[in-house]
Amino acid sequence: MIEMCRKAGEANRAARYRRGNVIHLPAEGQVILTGDLHGHRRNFERIVAYADLARRPDRHVVLHEILHGGPEDGRGGCLSFELFAKVLEYQLEFPDRVHLVMGNHDTAIITDSDVMKAGKEMNRAMKEALRRRFDEDYDDVRDALREVLLSQALAVRCPNGIWFSHSLPACRTLDHFDTGIFERPLTVDDCVRPGSAYLLTWGRRQSRQTLETLARRLEVELFVVGHQPQESGWARVEPNMLILASEHTHGMLLPVDLDRRYTLDELTERLVPLASIA
């Protein structure tokens, strides 16, 4: 696990299409955008099957918010690190086409702060499971996990005007958000409130005005994000945002052709239910 995290961190930092903390995808092929996974192993398998990267050399996959959720050990410890290891294996097999993006639960792990999900403090639950699994190697595994999470990109910019990130700053924090975070090396302090990586990954309920302001500042047309739970697997937020969820039986993925532009209506028509993938 430690060596895999080290190699994945190197792959993140040396990614072919990465500039600063943003992945700039080429104007050809296709990208598969996904919602939060939160330990859902079967949906990850469906994403991998749909993407079929071995036979589609022009296709990219974006994954985020993998940890915290899913199977537990016999004492209630969170085993999502097992899925994270599989995701890292997938990334190392296709390092220029599997892109990991930082989520808010990642910032909580990086900074060792509390984060609740379904009434449980997930950092404690995962640390307890990691300690039972790795015993005397626990400290090294924990540190390696934090390092690879900090090495992730913050966003993906598509040449057709689509921007993907785990979330976007909330209305009340927009004036404090520094877009320079996309260009300079990330630090742990960036992941603590009011750091801009924190503001980017934790924001919710963006207003029309906030979305329009961000689109101008980032020079994009449409946003695709996760973070905000969606029972139906997706939601549209006018005028320019689509929210995806991939962590349950109604989860979705979104295939996007990189050489054409879309309206928000056209994006919603392309949604693929994960349950429909064998």
C-alpha positions in Angstrom: 0.0 0.0 0.0 2.8 2.4 0.9 4.7 1.8 -2.3 1.5 2.1 -4.4 0.7 5.4 -2.8 4.2 6.7 -3.6 4.0 5.6 -7.2 0.5 7.1 -7.6 1.7 10.4 -6.1 4.5 10.5 -8.6 2.0 9.8 -11.4 -0.3 12.5 -10.2 2.4 15.2 -10.2 3.9 14.1 -13.5 0.6 13.6 -15.4 0.9 14.4 -19.0 -2.0 16.8 -19.2 -1.5 18.4 -15.8 -0.6 22.1 -15.5 -0.4 23.3 -12.0 -3.4 21.7 -10.2 -5.6 21.4 -13.3 -5.8 18.6 -15.9 -6.1 20.2 -19.3 -7.7 17.5 -21.6 -7.0 17.4 -25.3 -9.5 18.4 -27.9 -10.1 14.8 -29.1 -11.6 11.6 -27.7 -13.9 11.3 -24.7 -13.9 11.7 -21.0 -16.1 9.8 -18.5 -17.1 12.1 -15.6 -18.3 10.5 -12.4 -19.8 11.5 -9.0 -18.7 10.6 -5.5 -17.9 6.9 -5.0 -17.6 6.7 -1.2 -16.5 3.1 -1.2 -19.0 1.7 -3.7 -17.0 -1.1 -5.2 -19.6 -2.4 -7.7 -20.1 1.1 -9.2 -16.4 1.5 -9.6 -16.3 -1.8 -11.5 -19.1 -0.6 -13.7 -17.2 2.6 -14.5 -14.1 0.6 -15.4 -16.2 -1.7 -17.6 -17.9 1.2 -19.4 -14.7 3.1 -20.0 -12.9 0.0 -21.4 -9.7 2.0 -21.6 -7.7 -1.0 -22.9 -9.7 -0.8 -26.2 -10.4 2.9 -26.1 -7.0 4.7 -26.2 -8.7 8.1 -26.7 -10.8 7.9 -23.6 -10.2 9.4 -20.1 -11.8 8.7 -16.8 -12.2 11.2 -13.9 -12.7 9.8 -10.3 -13.0 11.6 -7.0 -14.3 11.2 -3.4 -13.5 7.5 -3.3 -12.9 7.1 0.5 -15.3 7.0 3.4 -18.3 4.7 2.9 -19.1 1.2 1.7 -18.1 -2.0 3.4 -17.0 -2.1 7.1 -15.0 -4.6 9.1 -16.5 -6.6 12.0 -16.0 -3.7 14.4 -17.5 -0.9 12.2 -14.3 0.3 10.7 -14.4 1.8 7.2 -12.7 -0.4 4.6 -13.0 2.1 1.7 -9.1 2.2 1.6 -9.4 -1.2 -0.2 -11.3 0.4 -3.0 -8.9 3.3 -3.0 -6.1 0.8 -3.6 -7.9 -0.6 -6.6 -8.4 2.9 -8.0 -4.7 3.5 -7.6 -3.9 0.3 -9.5 -6.2 1.4 -12.2 -4.5 4.8 -12.4 -1.1 3.3 -12.5 -2.2 1.1 -15.4 -3.4 4.2 -17.3 -1.5 7.1 -15.8 -2.3 9.6 -18.5 -6.0 8.8 -18.8 -7.2 8.1 -15.2 -7.4 11.4 -13.3 -8.0 11.7 -9.6 -9.5 14.9 -8.3 -9.5 16.1 -4.7 -12.7 15.9 -2.7 -13.7 17.3 0.7 -13.3 14.0 2.5 -9.7 13.9 1.1 -9.1 17.3 2.7 -10.3 15.9 6.0 -7.9 13.0 5.8 -5.0 15.3 4.8 -5.7 17.5 7.8 -6.8 14.8 10.2 -10.1 16.6 10.9 -13.6 15.3 11.6 -16.0 14.6 8.8 -19.4 13.1 9.3 -21.3 10.8 6.9 -24.6 9.0 7.8 -24.1 9.9 11.5 -20.6 8.5 11.7 -17.3 10.3 12.0 -15.5 8.7 9.0 -11.9 9.6 9.7 -12.0 7.8 13.0 -13.8 4.8 11.5 -11.2 4.5 8.7 -8.2 5.0 11.0 -9.4 2.3 13.3 -9.7 -0.1 10.3 -6.3 0.9 9.0 -4.7 0.3 12.4 -6.3 -3.2 12.7 -5.2 -4.1 9.1 -1.6 -2.7 9.1 -0.7 -2.9 12.8 2.9 -1.6 13.3 2.9 -0.2 9.7 -0.2 2.0 10.4 1.7 5.3 10.8 3.5 4.8 7.5 0.4 3.8 5.7 -1.6 6.8 7.1 1.2 9.2 6.0 1.4 7.6 2.5 -2.3 8.0 2.1 -2.2 11.6 3.1 0.6 12.3 0.6 -1.1 10.7 -2.4 -4.3 12.6 -1.6 -2.5 15.9 -1.4 -0.9 15.1 -4.8 -4.3 15.0 -6.6 -5.4 17.6 -9.1 -8.1 20.1 -8.1 -10.0 20.2 -11.4 -10.3 19.1 -15.0 -10.6 21.6 -17.8 -12.1 20.3 -21.1 -11.4 22.1 -24.3 -15.2 22.4 -25.0 -15.9 24.7 -22.1 -16.7 22.1 -19.5 -15.0 22.4 -16.0 -15.0 19.5 -13.6 -14.2 19.7 -9.9 -15.5 18.0 -6.8 -17.5 21.1 -5.9 -17.3 24.9 -6.2 -17.0 27.7 -3.6 -20.2 28.6 -1.8 -21.8 32.0 -2.3 -20.6 33.3 1.1 -17.0 32.3 0.5 -16.6 33.4 -3.1 -14.9 36.6 -2.3 -12.3 34.7 -0.3 -11.6 32.1 -3.0 -8.2 32.5 -4.7 -8.1 31.1 -8.2 -4.3 31.1 -7.8 -4.8 27.8 -6.0 -5.0 26.1 -9.5 -1.5 27.2 -10.4 0.7 27.0 -7.3 1.9 23.9 -5.3 -0.7 22.7 -2.8 0.0 22.7 0.9 -1.8 21.2 3.8 -2.8 24.7 4.9 -4.7 25.1 1.6 -6.9 22.2 2.8 -7.9 23.9 6.0 -10.6 26.5 6.3 -10.3 29.2 4.9 -7.8 27.7 2.5 -8.9 27.8 -1.2 -8.7 24.0 -1.6 -11.1 23.7 1.3 -13.4 26.3 -0.1 -13.4 24.6 -3.5 -14.2 21.1 -2.2 -16.7 21.9 0.6 -19.0 24.5 -1.1 -22.7 23.8 -1.5 -25.9 25.4 -2.8 -24.3 27.8 -5.3 -26.6 30.5 -6.6 -27.1 31.6 -10.2 -25.0 34.7 -9.5 -22.2 32.6 -8.0 -22.2 30.2 -10.9 -22.2 33.0 -13.5 -19.3 34.8 -11.7 -17.2 31.6 -11.5 -17.8 30.8 -15.1 -16.5 34.3 -16.0 -13.5 34.0 -13.7 -12.6 30.5 -14.9 -13.5 31.2 -18.6 -15.8 28.2 -18.9 -19.4 27.5 -20.0 -20.6 24.5 -17.9 -19.7 23.0 -14.5 -19.9 19.3 -13.6 -19.4 18.5 -9.9 -20.3 16.0 -7.2 -20.3 16.5 -3.4 -24.0 17.4 -3.0 -26.0 14.2 -2.4 -28.5 13.3 -5.1 -30.9 10.4 -4.6 -31.7 10.2 -8.3 -28.0 10.3 -9.2 -28.0 13.7 -10.7 -29.4 17.2 -10.6 -29.2 20.3 -12.8 -28.6 23.8 -11.3 -29.4 26.7 -13.5 -27.9 28.2 -15.4 -24.8 26.0 -16.0 -24.1 23.2 -13.4 -24.8 19.5 -13.4 -24.3 17.5 -10.2 -23.4 13.8 -10.4 -23.6 11.0 -7.7 -22.1 7.6 -8.2 -22.3 6.1 -4.7 -25.6 4.2 -4.8 -27.9 2.1 -7.0 -29.2 5.2 -8.8 -25.7 6.5 -9.5 -24.8 8.0 -12.9 -21.8 8.6 -15.1 -21.5 11.1 -17.9 -19.6 10.5 -21.2 -18.5 13.7 -22.8 -17.0 14.1 -26.3 -14.1 16.5 -26.1 -14.3 17.8 -29.6 -17.9 19.3 -29.4 -19.7 21.8 -27.2 -22.8 21.1 -25.2 -25.7 22.9 -23.6 -26.9 21.9 -20.1 -29.9 20.1 -21.7 -27.6 18.1 -24.0 -25.4 17.0 -21.1 -28.4 15.7 -19.1 -29.5 13.7 -22.1 -26.1 11.9 -22.1 -26.3 10.6 -18.5 -25.8 6.8 -18.2 -27.3 4.9 -15.1 -24.6 2.8 -13.6 -27.1 0.1 -12.9 -27.5 -0.3 -16.6 -23.9 -1.4 -17.0 -23.3 -5.2 -16.8 
